[in-house]
Amino acid sequence: MSIWARPIALLVAGGLLIASPSGAGELVSREQISGVATLALSTGGSERSWAEGGLGKLGTGKALSAGAIIAWRPSLTDRLGGLVSVDVQSALSPSLGLDEAYLTLRAQPGAAVRLSGRAGLFFPPLSLEHDGSEWSLSRTLTPSAINSWVAEEVKTTGLELTARTTLAGRSSGLTVAGFQGNDTAGALLAFRGWALHDLRATQNGALPLPPVSKLFARWQAPRTRPIDEVDGRWGGYARLDLAPTRALDLSLTAYDNNGDRTSLVNGQYAWRTRFVQIGARWSPDAQTELLMQAMQGETSMGRPQGGPNPADVGFESAFILLSRDLETGAITTRLEQFATDDRSFKAVDNNAEHGWGATVAWTRPLGETLAVVVEGVFVTSDRPDRVRLKDDRRQDDLRLTTALRASF
């Protein structure tokens, strides 16, 4: 169990009691409860899914899937608020888990420098695609490889502060954070590689790994726990936001979990994972939006054995996404590439790979709170480690999905 489960609960509950002398019962109203639910039917996907212990890049391997995110957003004072959300994910066991739980400090309106923050369990501000209700997707059913990995392995528990101001008439901001609780970030990326899916890590949840090589089989657990604290060390990230024009937003993020590569607790290694990311959002008109993200980093773990770390992997990925609102709905296209570079012991554990993917999605509103989404995702990849599992190293995969998405 993560050491953060009880502190998170105490943090949020304490904030509620302090801010509401009348009692927590008055903090719950229908207006403070929101969510999004999806019911999806899929076909295709020939390779065994990673969610079933394989090396497949797409989805969960199940034809019918359902998911929901339900959030409670209490407003405690004029500047103090909070969020507690839970996930329902039919492809995972257990299917119900705590998603995010944090207190928020709102910025003071009208201040020259507007300070805001949050404390608790949350996703770092990395994904440009997860801008829907409850950190959900608004344009597609499946996020890019970058943001699929953020959802599964880069959730943090800590304190984040943001300062925003206006420079030369344009908005700018700086965000810094200190965190614990994601020491195992890197395990999926190294042992499985990149993947495209809509699953996300939950508190005390675990995600399956493919069978690992004999180099790690004695110690690595068959399931990785993305939010576990293993080494007691703090990591951090910093993000710079700039808006050079009214239509263009830019961001630069640097992240380092500061993991102790030699720590191993109950089959969970601490990985040293760090990366830099650039992002851009361009809206030339009210109907058109262009998104771009690019990430490059490295992850490693284990005690050096006369040279390199037992696991030492560089990684990179980038995508460009174009979305256009039409009279009949919205059409979204995305192209992406991804790769990992194994730097050690490739003869017995080759975790190198490269590939690319293409996604097309059409969203048709059926009302204010209901929409149908049709999506196709194609991925091709080359991963030598597939040969160890009696598969062809090169795989092409196509998955078609139709879903109903409801918000409330």
C-alpha positions in Angstrom: 0.0 0.0 0.0 1.2 3.5 -0.8 2.2 5.5 2.3 0.2 8.4 0.9 -3.3 6.8 1.1 -4.0 8.0 4.7 -2.3 11.4 4.4 -4.3 12.2 1.3 -7.6 11.4 3.1 -6.6 13.4 6.2 -5.5 16.3 4.1 -8.8 16.6 2.2 -10.9 15.8 5.2 -9.0 18.3 7.4 -9.4 21.0 4.8 -13.2 20.4 4.6 -13.6 20.6 8.4 -11.5 23.7 8.8 -13.3 25.5 6.0 -16.8 24.5 7.1 -17.5 25.0 10.8 -21.1 24.0 10.1 -20.1 20.5 9.2 -19.2 18.6 5.9 -22.9 17.8 5.2 -23.4 21.3 3.8 -20.5 20.9 1.4 -22.2 18.4 -0.9 -24.7 19.6 -3.5 -25.7 18.5 -7.0 -23.8 21.4 -8.5 -20.6 20.1 -6.9 -20.9 16.6 -8.5 -19.9 16.1 -12.1 -18.6 13.3 -14.3 -18.2 11.7 -17.6 -19.1 8.1 -18.6 -18.3 6.1 -21.8 -19.6 2.9 -23.2 -17.5 1.6 -26.1 -17.7 -1.3 -28.6 -14.4 -2.1 -30.4 -13.2 -4.4 -33.1 -9.7 -5.3 -34.4 -6.5 -5.4 -32.4 -4.8 -8.6 -33.5 -1.8 -8.5 -31.1 -2.3 -9.6 -27.4 -3.1 -6.4 -25.4 -0.6 -5.1 -22.9 -3.5 -5.0 -20.4 -3.6 -8.8 -20.7 0.2 -9.2 -20.2 1.2 -8.9 -23.9 3.1 -6.3 -25.9 0.1 -5.0 -27.9 0.0 -1.3 -28.4 -3.8 -0.7 -28.6 -6.7 -0.8 -26.1 -7.5 -3.5 -23.6 -8.3 -6.4 -25.9 -11.9 -6.4 -25.0 -14.7 -5.8 -27.4 -17.0 -4.1 -24.9 -15.7 -1.7 -22.3 -17.1 0.9 -19.9 -15.6 3.7 -17.9 -16.6 6.6 -15.8 -15.0 9.4 -13.8 -17.1 11.0 -11.0 -15.8 14.1 -9.3 -16.8 16.2 -6.3 -15.6 19.8 -6.2 -16.4 21.5 -2.9 -16.0 25.2 -2.6 -14.7 25.7 0.9 -14.0 29.5 1.1 -13.6 32.3 -1.5 -10.1 31.0 -2.4 -10.0 27.4 -1.0 -11.6 24.5 -2.8 -11.0 20.9 -3.4 -11.5 17.9 -5.7 -12.1 14.2 -5.1 -12.6 11.9 -8.1 -13.0 8.2 -8.6 -12.5 6.1 -11.7 -14.6 3.1 -12.9 -12.6 1.1 -15.5 -14.1 -2.2 -16.5 -10.8 -3.4 -18.0 -9.0 -3.3 -14.7 -9.3 -5.2 -11.4 -10.3 -3.7 -9.1 -12.5 -1.6 -11.5 -13.1 1.2 -8.9 -10.3 3.4 -7.6 -9.4 6.8 -6.3 -8.3 9.0 -9.2 -7.4 12.4 -7.8 -7.8 14.0 -4.4 -6.4 17.5 -3.6 -7.1 20.9 -2.1 -6.9 23.9 -4.3 -5.9 27.5 -3.7 -7.5 29.9 -6.2 -5.7 33.0 -7.4 -6.6 36.4 -6.0 -8.5 38.3 -8.8 -6.9 41.5 -10.0 -3.5 40.8 -8.4 -0.5 41.7 -10.5 0.9 38.2 -9.8 -1.8 35.7 -9.3 -0.8 32.8 -7.1 -2.7 29.5 -7.1 -1.8 26.0 -6.0 -3.0 22.5 -5.1 -1.9 19.8 -2.6 -2.7 16.1 -2.7 -2.9 13.5 -5.4 -3.1 14.8 -9.0 -1.9 14.6 -12.6 0.9 17.0 -13.5 -0.1 19.7 -16.1 1.3 17.8 -19.0 -1.5 16.6 -21.3 -3.0 19.0 -23.9 -5.5 16.3 -24.8 -7.1 15.7 -21.4 -8.9 19.1 -21.2 -12.4 17.7 -20.8 -14.4 17.3 -17.7 -12.6 15.5 -14.9 -9.3 15.3 -16.9 -11.0 13.4 -19.6 -10.5 13.5 -23.4 -12.6 15.9 -25.4 -11.6 15.1 -29.0 -10.8 11.4 -29.2 -11.4 8.2 -27.3 -7.8 7.2 -27.2 -5.0 9.6 -26.2 -1.6 9.8 -27.8 1.3 7.6 -26.6 2.7 10.5 -24.6 -0.5 11.1 -22.7 -1.4 7.5 -22.3 1.9 7.1 -20.5 1.2 10.2 -18.4 -2.1 8.8 -17.3 -0.7 5.4 -16.4 2.7 6.3 -14.8 3.1 10.0 -14.1 0.5 10.8 -11.4 2.1 12.5 -8.4 1.3 13.2 -4.8 2.7 16.6 -3.5 2.4 20.3 -3.6 2.2 22.5 -6.7 2.3 26.3 -6.9 1.6 28.4 -10.0 2.3 32.2 -10.5 0.7 33.9 -13.4 1.1 37.5 -14.7 1.0 39.6 -17.8 4.1 40.4 -19.8 3.9 42.8 -22.7 0.2 42.4 -22.7 0.3 38.6 -22.9 -0.3 36.0 -20.2 2.6 34.0 -18.8 2.9 31.6 -15.9 5.4 29.5 -13.9 4.5 26.3 -12.2 6.7 24.4 -9.7 6.0 21.2 -7.7 7.6 18.8 -5.3 6.2 15.3 -5.1 6.5 11.7 -4.0 4.6 8.6 -4.9 5.5 7.7 -8.5 8.8 6.0 -8.0 7.9 3.1 -10.3 7.3 5.5 -13.3 9.3 3.9 -16.1 8.6 0.3 -15.5 5.8 0.1 -18.2 7.7 2.3 -20.6 10.8 0.1 -20.4 9.4 -3.5 -20.1 6.3 -2.9 -22.4 7.2 0.2 -24.4 4.8 2.9 -25.6 1.0 2.2 -25.9 -2.2 4.0 -26.8 -5.1 3.4 -24.4 -7.6 5.2 -22.1 -6.7 3.5 -18.8 -5.2 5.5 -15.9 -3.5 4.8 -12.6 -5.5 4.9 -9.4 -4.5 5.0 -5.8 -3.3 1.5 -4.7 -4.0 0.2 -8.2 -1.7 -2.0 -10.2 -1.1 -2.5 -14.0 0.1 -5.7 -15.7 3.6 -6.1 -17.1 4.5 -8.5 -19.9 6.8 -11.4 -18.8 10.1 -9.7 -18.0 13.5 -11.1 -19.0 15.5 -13.4 -16.8 17.6 -10.4 -15.8 14.6 -9.2 -13.6 12.3 -12.2 -13.2 13.5 -13.0 -9.7 12.7 -9.6 -8.2 10.2 -7.7 -10.4 6.5 -8.2 -9.5 4.2 -9.2 -12.4 2.2 -6.0 -11.9 3.6 -2.5 -11.4 2.1 0.0 -8.9 2.5 3.4 -10.5 1.7 5.5 -7.4 3.8 3.6 -4.9 6.5 5.4 -2.8 9.6 3.2 -2.7 12.6 5.2 -1.7 11.3 8.2 0.4 12.9 10.8 -1.9 11.3 13.8 -3.4 11.0 14.6 -7.1 10.0 17.8 -8.8 8.9 19.5 -12.0 8.7 23.0 -13.4 6.6 24.3 -16.3 6.8 27.7 -18.1 3.7 28.9 -20.0 3.8 31.7 -22.6 1.1 33.1 -25.0 3.0 35.1 -27.7 -0.2 35.8 -29.5 -3.9 35.5 -28.7 -4.2 32.3 -30.8 -1.0 30.6 -29.6 -0.1 29.0 -26.3 3.3 27.5 -25.6 4.6 25.5 -22.7 8.0 23.9 -21.6 8.1 21.3 -18.8 11.0 19.6 -17.1 10.3 16.6 -14.8 12.6 14.5 -12.6 11.2 12.0 -10.0 14.7 11.7 -8.4 14.2 8.0 -7.9 16.9 5.9 -6.1 17.7 3.3 -8.7 18.8 0.7 -6.1 15.6 0.7 -4.0 13.4 -2.4 -4.3 10.3 -3.0 -2.1 7.9 -5.9 -2.5 8.8 -6.4 -6.2 8.6 -2.7 -7.0 11.8 -0.9 -8.2 12.4 2.8 -7.9 13.2 4.1 -11.3 15.1 7.4 -12.0 12.9 9.0 -14.7 13.3 12.4 -16.1 12.2 14.2 -19.3 11.5 17.5 -21.0 8.4 18.3 -22.9 7.3 21.1 -25.2 3.7 21.8 -26.1 1.8 24.2 -28.3 -1.9 25.0 -28.9 -2.9 27.1 -31.9 -6.4 28.2 -32.6 -6.5 30.3 -35.8 -10.3 30.5 -35.6 -13.2 29.4 -33.4 -13.6 26.1 -35.3 -10.0 25.0 -35.7 -7.5 23.8 -33.2 -3.9 22.4 -33.6 -2.1 20.7 -30.8 1.5 19.6 -30.6 3.5 17.8 -27.9 7.0 16.4 -28.0 8.7 14.5 -25.1 12.3 13.2 -24.7 13.7 11.6 -21.6 15.4 8.6 -19.9 14.6 6.1 -17.3 16.9 3.6 -15.5 17.0 1.4 -12.4 19.1 -1.3 -10.7 22.5 -1.4 -9.2 25.3 -1.1 -11.8 26.9 -4.4 -12.5 30.4 -3.6 -13.6 29.1 -0.9 -15.9 25.6 0.3 -16.9 22.5 0.0 -14.9 20.6 -3.2 -15.6 17.8 -1.2 -17.1 18.7 2.0 -18.9 16.3 3.3 -21.6 16.0 6.5 -23.5 12.6 7.5 -24.8 11.0 10.0 -27.1 7.6 10.7 -28.7 5.8 13.5 -30.5 2.4 14.1 -32.0 0.5 16.7 -34.0 -3.3 16.8 -33.7 -5.8 18.8 -35.8 -9.4 19.2 -34.8 -12.1 21.0 -36.8 -15.7 21.7 -35.8 -18.2 21.0 -38.6 -22.0 21.4 -38.8 -22.4 17.7 -38.2 -19.9 17.4 -35.4 -16.1 17.5 -35.0 -13.4 15.7 -36.9 -10.0 15.1 -35.3 -6.9 13.6 -36.9 -3.6 12.8 -35.1 -0.2 11.6 -36.3 2.5 10.5 -33.9 5.8 8.7 -33.6 7.5 7.0 -30.7 10.7 5.2 -29.8 12.8 3.8 -27.0 16.6 3.3 -27.0 17.9 0.4 -24.8 21.4 1.3 -23.6 22.3 -1.9 -21.6 22.3 -5.7 -21.7 20.5 -5.9 -25.0 21.5 -9.5 -25.6 19.2 -10.7 -22.8 16.8 -7.8 -22.4 16.3 -5.6 -25.6 13.8 -2.9 -24.8 14.4 -0.8 -27.9 11.5 -0.1 -30.2 10.2 2.4 -32.8 6.9 3.0 -34.4 4.2 5.5 -35.5 0.5 5.8 -35.3 -2.5 7.5 -36.9 -5.8 8.3 -35.4 -9.1 9.6 -36.9 -12.1 10.4 -34.7 -15.5 11.9 -35.4 -17.7 13.3 -32.6 -21.4 13.8 -33.2 -23.4 15.6 -30.4 -26.8 14.0 -29.6 -27.7 16.7 -27.1 -26.1 18.9 -24.5 -24.7 16.0 -22.5 -24.5 13.1 -24.9 -22.4 12.4 -27.9 -21.4 9.4 -30.2 -17.7 9.1 -31.0 -16.4 6.9 -33.9 -12.6 6.4 -33.9 -10.0 4.4 -35.8 -6.4 4.0 -34.5 -3.6 2.4 -36.6 -0.2 1.6 -35.0 2.8 0.0 -36.5 5.9 -0.8 -34.4 9.1 -2.8 -34.4 10.2 -4.3 -31.0 12.9 -7.0 -31.0 11.7 -8.3 -27.5 8.6 -9.7 -29.2 10.8 -12.6 -30.5 11.5 -13.7 -26.9 7.7 -14.1 -26.5 7.4 -16.0 -29.8 5.9 -13.1 -31.8 7.1 -11.3 -34.9 9.1 -8.2 -33.9 7.2 -6.1 -36.4 3.4 -5.6 -35.8 0.7 -3.6 -37.5 -2.5 -3.1 -35.6 -5.9 -1.4 -36.3 -8.7 -0.8 -33.8 -12.1 0.6 -34.6 -14.3 1.9 -31.8 -17.8 3.3 -31.5 -18.8 4.8 -28.2 -21.5 6.8 -26.4 -20.0 9.5 -24.1 -22.2 11.2 -21.5 -21.4 14.1 -19.2 -23.4 15.0 -16.1 
